[in-house]
Amino acid sequence: MENKINTAKLRAKRVENGYSMENLAKKIGRTSKAYENKEKGITEFTRSEISDLIAILKLSVKEVFEIFFASQLTEVLKVSV
């Protein structure tokens, strides 16, 4: 099951917290290009990166699911129905 992130919500939370892609990339120890690819959904975030983003962006549990796991939850619900 492929995990597609909600790129719009992630970007909105980044901007809301006052981070540029470059600044946030540095905070999680990645290059600007690597972070850009992750935020655009081209490459996946690691568990460690997600954990860092949760802390840095002060994400609620609801926001974590909406941003990082909504596509997985939707797929599970489709299979269950």
Residue pairs with C-beta under 8 A, 6 or more apart in sequence:
1 72
1 75
2 71
3 44
3 68
3 69
3 71
3 72
4 41
4 71
5 41
5 44
5 45
5 67
5 68
5 71
6 66
6 67
6 68
6 70
7 39
7 40
7 41
9 63
9 66
9 67
10 39
10 53
10 67
11 39
13 57
13 59
13 63
13 67
14 21
14 24
14 39
14 57
17 56
17 57
17 58
19 27
19 56
19 57
21 32
21 35
21 36
21 39
22 32
22 35
24 35
24 53
24 56
25 31
25 32
25 34
25 35
25 36
27 52
27 56
28 35
28 49
28 52
28 53
28 56
30 38
30 49
34 43
37 43
38 44
38 45
38 49
45 53
45 68
50 64
50 68
53 59
54 64
59 67
65 73
